[in-house]
Amino acid sequence: MLPQSFLGKGWSFPIRVGPGGSIQMVADEPEIAQAIGIILRTSPGERVMLPRFGCSLQDLVFAPVNHQTLSRVRAAVADALREWEPRIDLEKVEVEIDPAEESKLLISVGYRVRATNVRSNLVYPFYLSEGGGA
């Protein structure tokens, strides 16, 4: 069992069974990184009791791969993280087309954990169904 965490503690995602049959938990910075992933994977309206929660990335799945779509993705991610993850200060959101797969966007998120001043970043892959040149 993890000690009490001041940054937060919750179930690991995806949910896994740990040693002894209990639900595996995460805490601190890894929990924040998982929370960011959950925000980006959740579309507004999916959570009945919190209908505005999430990020509107899925609205862009069939968008063409161009500079306008990259800007819309950047704005959607920044807006969602500023609204739904109060434990971080968002420092950057950059979106680029994966050079190996033109229908995949790489969303780089840089942030600082407010309580500890620890800087971190993650890259979230986002697939567009259409593809095409930028």
N, C-alpha and C positions, 0 to 999 in steps of 0.2 A: 504494500500500500504506500502511495506517495505521501510525503508530509504535506501539511497545509500550505497552499501556495497563495501568495498575494496577487499574482497575475492571473490566476484562474486555473481551474482544473476541470476536466470533463472526459467523456468517453472518447477513445481514439476513433478516428474516422479513416477508413471504414471500420465499423465495429468489429472488434476481434475479442476472442476469448483468451484470457491470460492464463498463467499457471494457476492451478487449483480450480479452474472453471469459472473464475470471476471475469467480468468485463474489463478489458485492458483500458487503463486510463493514461492521459497525457496531462502535462502541466507546463506552466511558464511559457517560454518562447515557442516550443513546439506546438503548444495548444493554440497560441495566437496564429501561427502559420496555418494550422488546420482550419481555424475559424475563417481566415481569409479565403482559403479554398472553398469552404462551404458557402460563403457569401457569393463568390464568383460562379459557383455551380447552381445556385438556386435562382429560379426566375421569380420575379414578383408575381404574387397570386398563388404560388405553390403552398405556402403555409397559411392555412385557414385562419388561425388566430393572429397572424401577423402578415397580412396580405401585401404590405409594401416591402417586406424584407427581401433582399436579394439584389441581383444585378441583371440588367436587361440585355446581357450578351446573347441569349438565345434568340432575341428578336433579330439578330444580325446573321444568323446561320446561313441564310441564302443570299446575303449581300455580295456584290461583286468585290473582288480583291482590288481595291484602289485606295488612294490617299484619303478620300472622304470616309470610307469604311474604317480605316485605321484611326482616324480622328474620332469617329463615333465610338469605337471600342475603347479608346483611351479615356474619353469623357465618361462613358458608362462605368468603367472600372473605378476611376477616381471618385465619382459621385457616390457610388455604392460603398466604397471603403470609408470615405469620410463620414457617411451617415451611420454605418452599421458596425464599425470597429473603433470604439472610443479609446482603446488602449494604445493606439498607435498615432504617430504623426506621419502622414504620407509625405514622402520626400520626392518620389518620382514614379511615373507610370510611362513606360515606353512600349510601343507596339511596333513590331517588325515582321515581315514575311519570312518564314523559315526558308533559307536558301535551298534546302534539300527537298522541300515539299511545299509548293506554292499555294496550296489551299489551307496551310496551317499558319496561324499567327502565333508569335511568341510574345507574350505580355510580361514584361519585366516590371516588378513592383518593388520599389525600395521604400523602406519605412524605418522609423525609430520607435522603439517601445518606450512609452512615456515614463513608466515607473522606474525603469532601470537605465535608460539612455542607451540601450544596446541597439545598434543598427543592424538591420538584416535585409535580405532581399530574397525574392523567389521568382521563378519563371513559370508562368501558367500557359500551357498550350491550348489554343482555341482553334477548332477546325471549322472552316467555311466550306459549305458543300459545293459552291460553284467553282471557285478557283479563277485564275486569270491574271493578267499582268497588272502591275501597279501603275 
